[in-house]
């Protein structure tokens, strides 16, 4: 739902309540907790994702998956969060796509970010959630 002052009278009370609680997803402020380095390990690989704040409208990130046995890079991606035109976009540049893929930030709750691109083949949705133990689930 997009909150605006042009809501119709039908259900206006419910809509106004939802808009009062909704966090606007038009800046990088709700994503500031993502800045830093995050690691995930399994028996055969290590995934590192690092985010840094470049400006008030741009965060840059990179993700690297290496093999545990030999440290060989298995996958890598260049990431960017950009606030522009009253929206925030997650841009991912991966080896198997010739161009970056954009996902729009649709949910920006405390410790949770959801990005969507319904026209992309896979994935169509990305969710970042800060865990109670301080970890990150993607």
C-alpha positions in Angstrom: 0.0 0.0 0.0 1.2 3.5 -0.8 0.2 6.0 1.8 -1.0 9.4 0.5 -3.4 12.2 1.4 -5.7 11.2 -1.5 -7.2 8.1 0.2 -10.9 7.5 -0.5 -13.4 7.8 2.3 -14.2 4.1 2.3 -12.0 2.5 4.8 -10.2 5.7 5.4 -9.9 5.1 9.2 -8.2 1.7 8.6 -6.0 3.1 5.9 -5.0 6.1 8.0 -4.1 3.8 10.9 -1.9 1.7 8.6 -0.2 4.8 7.1 0.5 6.2 10.5 2.4 3.0 11.4 4.0 2.4 8.0 7.7 3.3 7.6 8.3 5.1 4.3 10.6 3.1 2.0 11.9 6.2 0.2 15.3 6.6 1.8 18.2 4.4 3.0 17.6 5.3 6.6 15.7 2.1 7.5 18.5 0.0 5.9 21.3 1.6 7.9 21.6 -1.5 10.1 22.8 -3.5 7.1 26.1 -1.6 6.8 29.0 -3.9 7.9 30.1 -7.4 7.1 28.0 -10.5 7.4 29.2 -14.1 7.1 27.5 -17.5 6.7 29.3 -20.8 6.8 28.3 -24.3 5.8 30.3 -27.5 5.6 31.6 -26.8 2.1 31.4 -23.0 1.6 31.7 -19.5 3.2 29.5 -16.6 2.1 30.6 -13.0 3.0 28.4 -10.0 2.2 29.8 -6.6 3.0 27.9 -3.3 2.8 29.3 0.3 3.2 27.6 3.7 3.1 28.9 5.8 0.2 26.4 8.6 0.6 23.0 9.4 2.0 21.5 7.9 -1.2 23.9 5.0 -2.0 25.2 1.9 -0.2 27.6 -0.4 -2.0 27.9 -4.0 -1.3 29.6 -7.2 -2.5 28.9 -10.8 -1.9 31.5 -13.5 -2.3 31.0 -17.3 -1.9 34.2 -19.3 -1.5 34.8 -23.0 -1.1 35.9 -24.1 2.3 38.4 -26.6 1.1 40.5 -24.4 -1.2 39.2 -20.8 -0.8 38.3 -20.7 -4.5 35.7 -18.1 -5.4 32.5 -20.0 -6.5 30.2 -16.9 -6.9 30.4 -13.2 -6.6 28.1 -10.3 -7.0 28.3 -6.5 -6.9 25.4 -4.9 -5.0 24.1 -1.5 -4.6 21.2 0.1 -2.7 20.1 3.4 -4.3 17.5 5.9 -3.1 16.1 7.8 -6.1 12.7 9.1 -7.4 11.0 8.5 -4.0 12.0 4.8 -3.9 14.9 2.6 -3.0 16.3 0.0 -5.3 18.5 -3.0 -4.7 20.8 -3.5 -7.7 22.5 -6.8 -8.2 25.2 -7.5 -10.9 25.9 -11.2 -11.1 28.1 -13.1 -13.6 25.2 -14.9 -15.4 23.3 -11.7 -16.2 24.7 -9.2 -18.7 23.1 -6.2 -16.9 22.3 -5.4 -13.3 18.9 -6.5 -12.0 16.8 -4.0 -10.0 14.5 -4.9 -7.1 12.3 -2.2 -5.5 12.1 -1.9 -1.7 8.5 -2.7 -0.8 8.8 -3.3 3.0 11.2 -1.5 5.4 10.3 -2.5 8.9 12.7 -2.4 11.9 15.3 -5.0 11.0 13.5 -6.3 7.9 13.9 -5.2 4.2 11.9 -6.8 1.4 12.7 -6.1 -2.3 10.7 -7.3 -5.3 11.0 -7.5 -9.0 8.0 -9.5 -10.3 9.3 -9.5 -13.9 12.6 -11.2 -13.0 13.0 -14.9 -13.6 14.6 -15.9 -10.3 14.6 -14.6 -7.7 11.6 -12.3 -7.7 11.8 -11.4 -4.0 14.7 -10.8 -1.7 14.3 -10.5 2.1 16.9 -9.4 4.6 16.0 -10.0 8.2 18.1 -9.2 11.3 18.0 -12.1 13.7 17.6 -11.7 17.5 21.1 -13.1 17.9 22.5 -10.2 15.8 22.8 -12.4 12.7 21.4 -11.9 9.2 19.0 -14.1 7.3 18.7 -13.5 3.5 
